[in-house]
Amino acid sequence: MAVGDPAPVTLIVGDEELLAERAAQAVVNAAREADPQVEVHDLVGGKVEPGELTGLASPSLFGDRSVIVIRSAHDLPKDVITEVVSYCAHPNEDVTLVLMHPGGAKGKALVDGVKKAGAQVVTVNKLTKPGERLDFIKAEMRRAGRSITPDAAQALLDAVGTNLRELAAACSQLAFDTPADRKSIDAAAVARYYRGRAEVTGFAVADAAVEGRLGDALEQLRWALATGVAPVLLVSALAAGLRSLAKVAGAPRNVRGGQLAGQLGMPPWKIERVRRQLNGWEPDGLTRAIQAVAVADEQVKGGGADPAYALERAVQTIVASRRRR
């Protein structure tokens, strides 16, 4: 293994999905830097067959390098766990194996065995404290080459909630929308991000869609695309809006937003707003809308030829699903 290559086996443990995905991607990126032609195999634990890892990790006659990522490794069958642990004790030097385990008791034999075999371990626990989430926002801004004032970071956390994926999307879009000549993003910029017509965001598109305002949703979607908002961020915002509906729909109706804030990971005002947005929604319609966004997500990430069309189709389906009774 050359200097700078990733470890032969990396075990990512923790239930913070975004951070786990980033850790796995970092390993893939490192492997690609070492060899741009590296082949990546992306597997899901419950679908890995006995012998599949052994086959994929077998030495190549041509010395080809590969990366094998196994997600939801806690769902691996027992005989496959035995196979994985055995492989980790003597990994192929031309193969990089990444195992993603959410933690917990299920599949603990895999974690213990892989650790004993000497795998590199990356821990990605959920951020549960407000200070940790504020630090995350500041770090996201640094990733985008920007800085943010403490009051602006707090305002963004209050507006978006505690979901890291939604916070990351919001930080990325805020960094993009704020003029580069501003040294630091302040609370006024955060306010414009959510309220200004010219600063329309994916969250405004999502609000219009879930509220059944098709004309407004399509107009703001086209404006967002025209001003350079990335399609993947718009899909993320639509998904976030629907997840909020699902969360609040499943919560007791007779409990105030303030009491549910910690449980749902949303500020009280947002819970009350989502409750109003739930008017006109039924479980089957919400399911159709979520499925439509999942399709759009795949298309804007390379599965389709026209991201704008995929987004418009998703918005239309969301509004139509709400109208059905």
C-alpha positions in Angstrom: 0.0 0.0 0.0 1.5 3.3 -1.1 1.8 6.4 1.2 -1.5 8.3 1.1 -3.6 5.3 0.3 -6.6 4.7 2.6 -6.5 1.9 5.1 -7.3 -1.6 3.7 -10.4 -1.8 6.0 -12.3 1.1 7.5 -15.1 0.6 9.9 -17.5 3.5 10.2 -19.6 3.2 13.4 -22.5 5.6 14.3 -26.0 6.6 13.6 -25.4 10.1 12.2 -26.2 9.3 8.5 -24.8 12.4 6.9 -21.4 12.1 8.8 -21.2 8.4 8.0 -21.8 9.0 4.3 -19.1 11.7 4.3 -16.7 9.4 6.1 -17.3 6.7 3.5 -17.0 9.2 0.6 -13.7 10.4 2.0 -12.3 6.9 1.8 -13.5 6.5 -1.7 -12.1 9.9 -2.7 -8.7 8.9 -1.2 -8.7 5.7 -3.2 -9.5 7.6 -6.4 -6.7 10.1 -5.7 -4.3 7.2 -5.5 -5.8 5.6 -8.6 -8.4 7.5 -10.7 -9.4 4.2 -12.4 -10.4 2.5 -9.2 -13.6 0.5 -9.4 -16.2 1.2 -6.6 -18.7 -1.5 -5.5 -21.6 -0.1 -3.4 -23.4 -2.9 -1.5 -26.2 -3.0 1.0 -25.7 -5.4 4.0 -29.0 -7.3 3.8 -28.4 -8.1 0.1 -24.8 -9.4 0.3 -24.6 -13.0 -0.7 -22.2 -15.5 0.8 -19.0 -15.5 -1.2 -19.7 -12.1 -2.8 -17.1 -10.2 -0.8 -14.5 -12.9 -1.5 -15.2 -12.8 -5.2 -15.0 -9.0 -5.4 -11.9 -8.8 -3.2 -10.0 -11.6 -5.1 -6.7 -10.5 -6.5 -6.9 -9.2 -10.1 -4.6 -10.6 -12.8 -4.0 -7.0 -14.0 -3.5 -5.5 -10.5 -6.7 -3.5 -10.7 -7.6 -1.6 -7.6 -11.2 -1.5 -6.1 -13.2 -0.1 -3.3 -16.0 -2.1 -1.7 -18.5 -0.2 0.4 -21.0 -2.2 2.5 -23.8 -0.1 3.9 -26.1 -1.2 6.8 -23.5 -3.8 7.7 -25.5 -4.7 10.8 -27.9 -6.5 8.4 -25.3 -8.8 7.0 -26.2 -12.5 7.4 -24.2 -14.4 10.1 -22.3 -16.5 7.5 -21.4 -13.4 5.6 -20.2 -11.7 8.9 -17.9 -14.7 9.4 -16.6 -14.2 5.9 -16.0 -10.5 6.3 -14.2 -10.9 9.6 -12.0 -13.6 8.1 -11.2 -11.4 5.2 -10.3 -8.4 7.4 -7.6 -10.4 9.1 -5.8 -10.8 5.7 -7.1 -8.1 3.3 -6.1 -7.8 -0.3 -3.7 -4.9 -0.6 -5.3 -3.8 -3.9 -8.8 -3.6 -2.2 -10.2 -1.0 0.1 -13.1 -2.2 2.2 -15.5 0.2 3.9 -18.0 -1.1 6.4 -20.8 1.2 7.7 -22.5 0.1 10.9 -25.0 2.3 12.8 -24.0 1.0 16.2 -26.1 -1.0 18.7 -26.3 -4.6 19.5 -27.3 -6.0 16.1 -24.3 -7.1 14.1 -22.0 -6.5 17.1 -20.0 -9.6 16.2 -19.0 -7.9 13.0 -17.8 -4.7 14.8 -15.9 -6.7 17.4 -14.3 -9.0 14.9 -13.3 -6.2 12.5 -11.8 -4.1 15.2 -9.8 -7.1 16.5 -8.5 -7.6 12.9 -7.0 -4.1 13.1 -9.4 -2.1 10.9 -9.3 1.7 11.0 -12.4 2.8 13.1 -14.3 6.1 12.5 -17.0 7.0 15.0 -19.9 9.3 13.9 -22.3 9.8 16.8 -25.3 12.0 16.5 -24.9 15.6 17.5 -27.3 16.0 20.4 -26.2 19.3 22.0 -27.1 22.8 20.6 -23.5 23.8 20.8 -22.4 20.8 18.7 -24.9 21.8 16.0 -23.7 25.4 16.0 -20.2 24.1 15.6 -21.4 22.0 12.7 -22.9 25.0 11.0 -19.6 27.0 11.4 -17.7 24.0 10.0 -20.0 23.8 7.0 -19.5 27.4 6.3 -15.7 26.9 6.4 -16.1 24.0 4.0 -17.8 26.5 1.6 -15.0 29.0 2.2 -17.2 31.4 4.2 -17.7 32.4 7.9 -20.8 33.0 9.9 -21.5 35.2 12.9 -22.7 33.5 16.1 -26.2 35.1 15.9 -26.6 34.1 12.3 -25.6 30.5 13.1 -28.3 30.4 15.9 -30.9 32.0 13.6 -30.1 29.3 10.9 -30.4 26.5 13.5 -33.7 27.9 14.8 -35.1 28.1 11.2 -34.0 24.8 9.9 -34.0 22.5 12.9 -31.6 19.8 14.0 -31.4 17.5 11.0 -27.8 17.6 9.8 -28.6 16.9 6.2 -31.0 19.9 6.1 -28.6 22.1 7.9 -25.8 21.2 5.5 -28.1 22.0 2.5 -29.1 25.3 4.1 -25.5 26.2 4.7 -24.5 25.4 1.2 -27.3 27.4 -0.3 -26.7 30.4 2.1 -23.0 30.5 1.2 -23.9 30.4 -2.5 -26.6 33.1 -2.3 -24.6 35.6 -0.1 -22.4 37.9 -2.1 -18.7 36.9 -2.0 -17.6 40.4 -0.9 -19.2 40.0 2.5 -16.6 38.9 4.9 -19.0 37.1 7.2 -22.6 35.9 6.8 -24.7 37.7 9.4 -28.3 37.3 10.7 -29.6 39.8 8.1 -28.3 37.5 5.4 -30.1 34.5 7.0 -33.3 36.5 7.1 -33.0 37.4 3.4 -32.3 33.8 2.6 -35.7 32.8 3.9 -37.8 35.9 3.2 -36.5 37.7 0.2 -38.2 37.2 -3.2 -34.9 37.5 -5.1 -33.2 35.1 -2.7 -35.8 32.4 -3.2 -34.7 29.0 -1.8 -35.6 25.4 -2.0 -37.4 25.8 1.3 -39.8 28.4 -0.3 -40.4 26.0 -3.2 -41.1 23.2 -0.7 -43.5 25.3 1.4 -45.5 26.3 -1.7 -45.6 22.7 -3.0 -46.8 21.1 0.3 -49.4 23.8 0.7 -50.8 23.0 -2.7 -49.8 26.3 -4.4 -48.7 24.8 -7.8 -48.2 28.1 -9.6 -46.1 29.6 -6.9 -44.1 26.5 -6.4 -43.2 26.2 -10.1 -42.5 29.9 -10.5 -40.1 29.9 -7.5 -38.6 26.6 -8.7 -37.7 28.1 -12.1 -36.4 31.2 -10.4 -34.2 29.2 -8.1 -32.8 27.2 -11.0 -32.2 30.4 -13.0 -30.3 32.0 -10.2 -28.0 29.0 -9.9 -29.4 27.0 -7.0 -28.2 23.4 -7.4 -31.0 20.9 -8.3 -29.7 18.5 -5.5 -30.4 21.2 -2.9 -33.9 21.7 -4.2 -34.6 18.0 -4.0 -33.2 18.0 -0.5 -35.5 20.9 0.5 -38.6 19.1 -1.0 -37.6 15.9 0.9 -37.1 17.9 4.1 -40.6 19.5 3.8 -42.3 16.2 3.4 -40.3 14.6 6.2 -41.5 17.4 8.5 -45.1 16.7 7.5 -44.6 13.0 8.2 -43.0 13.7 11.6 -45.7 16.1 12.8 -48.5 14.0 11.4 -47.3 11.1 13.6 -47.1 13.3 16.7 -50.0 13.7 19.2 -52.4 16.5 18.1 -53.2 17.7 21.6 -49.5 18.4 22.6 -48.2 21.9 22.1 -45.2 22.6 19.8 -43.0 23.5 22.7 -43.4 20.1 24.3 -42.7 18.3 21.0 -39.7 20.4 20.0 -37.1 18.1 21.5 -38.8 15.0 20.4 -39.2 16.1 16.7 -36.0 18.1 16.4 -37.8 21.3 15.3 -38.4 24.7 16.9 -41.9 25.2 18.2 -42.9 27.8 15.6 -42.0 25.4 12.8 -44.1 22.6 14.3 -47.1 24.9 14.4 -46.5 25.9 10.8 -46.2 22.3 9.6 -49.4 21.5 11.4 -51.1 24.1 9.3 -49.5 22.7 6.2 -50.9 19.3 7.0 -54.4 20.4 6.0 -55.4 18.5 2.9 -52.9 15.7 3.4 -53.7 12.0 3.9 -51.2 9.2 4.6 -51.5 7.7 1.1 -50.9 11.1 -0.6 -47.9 11.8 1.6 -46.5 8.4 0.6 -46.9 9.2 -3.1 -45.3 12.6 -2.7 -42.3 11.1 -0.9 -41.9 8.4 -3.6 -42.0 11.2 -6.3 -39.2 13.1 -4.5 -37.1 9.9 -4.3 -37.4 9.4 -8.0 -36.4 13.1 -8.6 -33.4 12.6 -6.3 -32.2 9.8 -8.4 -32.7 11.7 -11.6 -30.9 14.9 -10.6 -28.0 12.8 -9.4 -27.3 11.4 -12.8 -30.2 9.0 -13.4 -32.1 11.4 -15.7 -31.3 13.7 -18.6 -33.1 16.8 -17.4 -32.9 17.8 -13.7 -35.3 20.7 -14.2 -38.0 18.5 -15.7 -37.5 16.0 -12.9 -38.0 18.7 -10.3 -41.1 20.1 -12.0 -42.6 16.7 -12.2 -41.9 16.1 -8.5 -43.5 19.4 -7.6 -46.6 18.6 -9.7 -46.9 15.2 -8.1 -46.6 16.7 -4.6 -49.4 19.2 -5.2 -51.6 16.5 -6.9 -51.1 14.1 -4.0 -52.3 16.7 -1.6 -55.4 17.4 -3.6 -56.5 13.8 -3.7 -58.9 12.9 -0.8 
